[in-house]
């Protein structure tokens, strides 16, 4: 049985990823800050809720202890929790605006990965999936043919660029792990006020695919549901 933890799994892409992985036979733990929403989502998809705030050391440590006590191992970690920080024009963006977004999108991934490496190392085929964005790609955001090139921002795009570099570095440092970053695409979620043009099902596809890779699967890759995304 594959033991999987997904952060930010009470709604949107996290919840849909949990639902799909349960159907694939994973034992899925849904991490969320909101206990009521998290417990409801877990019950709906057939998983187990674990209280989890990726910005809080004690919360992350508690989640690790909970899973260790129940399973003794973790096979797949999906770092999905993220915030947009709202639309703040570049010239008006402050350091505090950036720090707030980085606390979840960047430091949250480092905090989670650091805490769960010991459990992942007990797995025969450890996998880490970091949810990034095309908005974190220098190539995509400077390509006039791509919608992302029409958007500007400081906090969110740079945080997702950092996620890509974090992924690349962990992949090199942990050669037995499969560590990849995925771009769900412009998906209709709360993050973008449901302006996205993809369905939740379409957006979760790349996450599910990379969560299900085997020990011979790719690592250090940036992908979406169509294939490789340029850095």
C-alpha positions in Angstrom: 0.0 0.0 0.0 1.3 3.4 -1.0 1.2 6.0 1.9 0.6 9.5 0.6 0.3 12.9 2.3 -1.1 16.0 0.5 -0.9 19.5 2.0 -3.7 21.9 1.3 -6.0 19.1 0.5 -9.3 20.3 1.8 -10.4 21.8 -1.6 -9.4 22.4 -5.2 -6.4 20.6 -6.7 -5.4 19.0 -3.4 -8.8 17.5 -2.8 -9.1 16.2 -6.4 -5.5 14.8 -6.2 -6.5 13.0 -3.0 -9.7 11.6 -4.6 -7.8 10.3 -7.7 -4.9 8.7 -5.6 -7.4 6.9 -3.4 -8.9 5.4 -6.5 -5.4 4.3 -7.5 -5.1 2.4 -4.2 -3.1 4.9 -2.2 -3.7 5.4 1.6 -4.1 9.2 1.5 -3.7 11.6 4.3 -5.3 15.0 3.6 -3.5 17.9 5.4 -5.4 21.1 6.0 -5.5 24.0 8.4 -9.3 24.1 8.6 -10.3 21.1 10.7 -13.9 21.0 9.6 -13.2 21.4 5.9 -10.3 18.9 6.1 -12.3 16.3 7.9 -15.2 16.7 5.4 -12.9 16.4 2.4 -11.2 13.3 3.8 -14.6 11.6 4.5 -15.8 12.5 1.0 -12.8 11.0 -0.8 -12.0 8.1 1.5 -8.9 9.4 3.1 -7.7 10.5 6.5 -7.6 14.0 7.8 -4.5 15.4 9.5 -4.3 18.9 10.9 -1.5 20.7 9.0 -0.4 24.3 8.7 2.8 24.3 6.5 3.8 27.7 8.0 4.0 26.3 11.5 6.9 24.1 12.8 4.9 22.5 15.5 2.0 21.7 13.2 4.2 20.1 10.6 6.1 18.1 13.3 2.7 17.0 14.7 1.6 15.7 11.3 4.9 13.8 10.9 4.5 12.2 14.3 0.9 11.3 13.5 1.7 9.6 10.3 4.8 7.9 11.8 2.6 6.5 14.6 0.0 5.1 12.2 2.1 4.0 9.2 5.8 4.2 10.2 6.6 5.3 6.6 5.7 7.8 3.9 5.9 7.0 0.3 4.6 10.1 -1.4 4.6 13.7 -0.3 2.6 16.2 -2.4 3.5 19.8 -1.4 0.3 21.4 -2.8 -0.5 24.1 -0.2 -0.1 27.6 -1.7 -1.4 31.1 -1.7 -1.6 33.8 -4.4 -1.1 36.8 -2.2 -3.7 38.7 -4.2 -3.1 41.0 -7.1 -0.7 43.7 -6.0 0.9 45.9 -8.8 4.7 45.4 -9.0 5.5 49.0 -8.2 3.4 48.8 -5.1 4.6 45.4 -3.8 6.4 45.5 -0.5 8.8 43.1 1.2 6.1 42.1 3.6 3.8 41.2 0.6 6.5 38.9 -0.7 7.4 37.4 2.7 3.7 36.5 3.3 3.6 34.5 0.0 7.0 32.9 0.5 6.1 31.7 4.0 3.6 29.3 2.5 4.8 28.7 -1.1 8.5 28.4 -0.5 9.3 28.0 3.2 6.3 25.7 3.6 7.8 23.3 1.1 11.2 23.3 2.7 9.6 22.9 6.2 7.5 19.9 5.0 10.3 18.2 3.0 12.7 18.6 5.9 10.3 17.1 8.4 9.2 14.2 6.2 12.6 13.1 4.7 13.1 10.6 7.6 9.8 8.9 6.9 10.3 9.1 3.1 13.7 7.4 3.5 12.0 4.4 4.9 10.1 4.0 1.6 11.2 1.6 -1.1 10.3 4.3 -3.7 10.1 7.8 -2.1 8.3 10.5 -4.2 8.0 14.2 -3.7 5.7 16.3 -5.9 5.9 20.1 -5.6 3.1 22.1 -7.1 4.6 24.9 -9.1 3.2 27.1 -11.9 3.9 28.2 -15.4 4.0 31.7 -13.7 7.3 30.5 -12.2 8.9 29.7 -15.6 11.1 32.4 -17.1 10.6 30.8 -20.5 6.8 30.7 -20.3 6.3 34.2 -18.8 8.4 35.7 -21.6 6.8 33.8 -24.4 4.3 36.1 -26.2 2.3 33.1 -27.3 1.6 32.2 -23.7 -1.2 33.7 -21.6 1.2 33.9 -18.6 3.3 36.5 -20.4 0.4 38.9 -20.1 0.5 38.8 -16.3 2.8 40.7 -14.0 3.5 40.2 -10.3 6.4 39.9 -7.9 5.4 37.7 -5.0 3.6 34.7 -6.5 5.6 34.3 -9.7 9.0 34.5 -7.9 7.8 32.1 -5.2 7.0 29.5 -7.9 10.3 30.1 -9.6 11.9 29.3 -6.2 9.8 26.1 -6.0 11.4 25.0 -9.3 14.9 25.6 -8.0 14.1 23.9 -4.7 12.9 20.9 -6.6 16.0 20.7 -8.8 18.3 20.9 -5.8 16.4 18.3 -3.7 16.4 16.0 -6.8 20.2 16.2 -6.9 20.6 15.8 -3.2 18.3 12.9 -2.9 19.1 10.6 -5.8 17.0 7.7 -4.5 13.9 10.0 -4.4 11.8 11.0 -7.4 11.4 14.8 -6.9 9.5 16.8 -9.5 7.6 20.1 -9.9 4.4 20.3 -11.8 2.4 23.1 -13.4 -1.3 22.3 -13.1 -2.1 24.9 -15.7 -4.6 27.8 -15.5 -7.2 25.9 -13.5 -10.5 27.2 -12.0 -9.8 27.3 -8.3 -10.2 29.7 -5.3 -6.6 30.8 -5.9 -7.6 32.7 -9.1 -11.2 33.4 -8.2 -12.3 30.6 -10.5 -11.1 32.5 -13.6 -9.0 29.5 -14.7 -9.9 27.9 -18.1 -9.1 24.3 -17.0 -11.3 22.0 -14.9 -10.1 20.8 -11.5 -9.9 17.3 -13.1 -7.6 18.6 -15.8 -5.5 20.6 -13.4 -4.8 17.6 -11.1 -3.7 15.3 -13.9 0.0 16.2 -13.8 0.1 16.0 -10.0 -1.5 12.6 -9.9 0.8 11.4 -12.7 4.0 12.4 -10.9 2.7 11.2 -7.5 2.4 7.7 -9.1 5.8 7.4 -10.6 7.9 4.4 -9.8 11.5 4.1 -8.7 12.7 4.3 -12.3 10.5 7.3 -13.1 11.8 10.9 -13.9 13.3 13.2 -11.3 14.3 16.8 -11.3 11.7 17.5 -14.0 9.2 20.3 -14.5 6.0 19.0 -16.2 2.4 19.7 -16.9 -0.3 17.4 -18.3 1.1 17.7 -21.8 4.7 17.1 -21.1 7.9 19.0 -20.2 7.6 22.7 -19.1 10.6 24.9 -20.0 12.3 26.3 -17.0 
